[in-house]
Amino acid sequence: MDRSRPPAVPDTTLEPSKSQRKREMHALQDMGEQLVELSAERLAQMALPDELRDAVREAQRITKHGGRRRQMQFIGRLMRSIDVEPIREALAAIEGRSAVETARQHRLERLRLRLLEDEAVLGEIAVAHPRADLQHLRQLRRNALKEQEQSKPPRAFRELFRALRNLEAETPQADEGAAVAP
């Protein structure tokens, strides 16, 4: 027995196991699949590297199963070399899982309900969003109230929400603190 060699010291810098690496690769492929399922408009809104965007568009175009599977693997490979956290957050926001997005939706719903209860809320909206079409919002409010009285489907009620959401989207991010509070 050779006693001149020091005893073997276990390596404390463990790399992920092969199984863990495979799980991570499959997770990236799944995220790539979510990107492929997005509409062209949503995809255009996302900040993606050009090569990844082109690969996603190509996957959307491919109809044959084998070719699509290989393209999805390619997308997964591309995603291994980039920071996927912004993409993950954007997908979560699209799916409504983001806490920020949920809070935003609730704030808009409260604003819509306040507007239906009191027309004076239009003044607050005008201050927060100077370019708002108050006449259009007033008409939507009137139609939504009429729908509620007549027990009709909430078409104007939903349209009012969309109009408020669009107003908030047009507001610069610096003015976010000046947005209408519930």
C-alpha positions in Angstrom: 0.0 0.0 0.0 1.4 3.4 -1.0 1.2 5.6 2.1 3.1 8.5 0.5 0.0 9.9 -1.3 -2.4 12.0 0.6 -5.9 10.6 1.1 -8.4 11.5 -1.7 -10.4 14.6 -0.8 -13.9 14.6 -2.2 -14.7 17.4 -4.7 -17.0 19.9 -3.1 -17.7 21.7 -6.3 -20.4 19.4 -7.6 -21.7 19.9 -11.1 -25.4 19.3 -11.8 -26.1 15.6 -12.4 -26.9 14.4 -15.9 -30.5 14.1 -14.9 -30.6 17.7 -13.6 -29.1 19.0 -16.8 -31.7 17.0 -18.8 -34.5 18.5 -16.7 -33.2 22.0 -17.3 -32.9 21.4 -21.1 -36.4 20.1 -21.2 -37.6 23.1 -19.2 -36.0 25.4 -21.8 -37.6 23.4 -24.6 -41.0 23.8 -22.9 -40.4 27.5 -22.7 -39.5 27.5 -26.3 -42.8 25.7 -27.0 -44.6 28.5 -25.2 -42.9 31.0 -27.4 -43.9 29.1 -30.5 -47.5 29.1 -29.4 -47.6 33.0 -29.1 -49.2 35.1 -31.7 -47.0 37.2 -34.0 -48.1 40.4 -32.1 -47.1 39.0 -28.7 -43.9 37.6 -30.0 -43.0 41.0 -31.5 -43.5 42.6 -28.1 -41.0 40.3 -26.4 -37.3 41.2 -26.2 -35.6 38.2 -27.9 -32.3 37.8 -29.6 -32.7 37.9 -33.3 -31.5 34.3 -33.8 -34.0 33.0 -31.3 -36.8 35.1 -32.8 -36.0 33.7 -36.3 -35.9 30.1 -34.9 -39.3 30.6 -33.2 -40.9 32.0 -36.4 -39.4 29.0 -38.4 -40.9 26.6 -35.8 -44.3 28.2 -36.3 -44.0 27.7 -40.0 -43.0 24.0 -39.8 -45.9 21.5 -39.9 -44.2 18.1 -40.1 -43.8 16.5 -36.7 -40.1 15.4 -37.1 -39.0 18.8 -38.4 -40.8 20.7 -35.7 -39.3 18.4 -33.0 -35.8 19.1 -34.3 -36.6 22.8 -34.5 -37.8 22.8 -30.9 -34.5 21.1 -29.8 -32.6 23.8 -31.7 -34.6 26.5 -29.9 -33.8 24.8 -26.6 -30.1 24.8 -27.5 -30.2 28.5 -28.4 -31.9 29.3 -25.1 -29.1 27.6 -23.1 -26.7 30.4 -24.2 -28.9 33.4 -23.2 -30.4 34.8 -20.0 -33.9 33.3 -20.0 -35.2 35.1 -16.9 -36.7 38.1 -18.8 -38.4 35.6 -21.2 -39.7 33.6 -18.3 -41.1 36.8 -16.7 -42.7 38.0 -19.9 -44.4 34.6 -20.4 -45.6 34.7 -16.9 -47.1 38.1 -17.4 -48.8 37.0 -20.6 -50.3 34.0 -18.8 -51.4 36.3 -15.9 -49.2 34.5 -13.3 -47.1 37.5 -12.6 -47.8 39.2 -9.2 -47.3 42.6 -10.8 -49.7 41.7 -13.6 -52.3 40.4 -11.2 -52.0 43.6 -9.1 -52.4 45.7 -12.2 -55.5 43.8 -13.3 -57.1 44.3 -9.8 -56.2 48.0 -9.8 -58.0 48.4 -13.2 -61.0 46.4 -12.0 -61.3 48.6 -8.9 -61.0 51.7 -11.1 -63.7 50.5 -13.4 -66.1 49.8 -10.5 -65.4 53.2 -9.0 -66.1 54.8 -12.4 -69.4 53.0 -12.7 -70.4 54.1 -9.2 -69.4 57.8 -9.6 -68.8 59.8 -12.8 -66.6 62.2 -10.9 -63.8 59.5 -11.2 -63.5 60.7 -14.9 -61.8 63.8 -13.5 -59.2 61.7 -11.7 -58.6 59.8 -15.0 -58.2 63.0 -16.9 -55.6 64.2 -14.5 -53.6 60.9 -14.6 -54.1 60.4 -18.3 -54.3 63.8 -20.1 -54.8 62.3 -23.5 -57.8 60.1 -22.4 -60.9 60.3 -24.5 -63.3 61.2 -21.7 -66.3 61.3 -24.0 -65.7 57.7 -25.1 -65.2 56.6 -21.5 -68.4 58.4 -20.4 -70.3 56.7 -23.2 -68.9 53.3 -22.2 -69.9 54.0 -18.6 -73.5 54.9 -19.7 -73.7 51.7 -21.8 -72.4 49.5 -19.1 -74.9 50.9 -16.6 -77.7 50.4 -19.1 -76.5 46.8 -19.7 -76.6 46.1 -15.9 -80.1 47.5 -15.6 -81.4 45.5 -18.5 -79.5 42.3 -17.5 -77.8 42.2 -20.9 -74.4 40.6 -21.5 -71.5 42.9 -20.2 -70.1 44.0 -23.6 -69.6 47.7 -22.7 -68.5 46.7 -19.2 -65.6 44.7 -20.8 -64.9 47.4 -23.3 -64.6 49.9 -20.5 -61.9 47.7 -18.9 -60.0 47.4 -22.2 -60.1 51.2 -22.6 -58.7 51.7 -19.1 -56.1 49.1 -19.7 -55.0 50.8 -23.0 -54.9 54.1 -21.2 -52.5 52.7 -18.6 -50.4 51.1 -21.2 -50.0 54.5 -23.0 -48.9 56.2 -19.8 -45.1 56.5 -19.5 -43.5 54.3 -16.9 -42.1 57.3 -15.0 -45.7 58.5 -14.3 -46.7 55.1 -12.9 -46.8 56.6 -9.4 -49.2 59.3 -10.6 -51.6 56.7 -12.0 -55.1 56.7 -10.5 -55.1 55.0 -7.2 -58.2 53.0 -6.1 
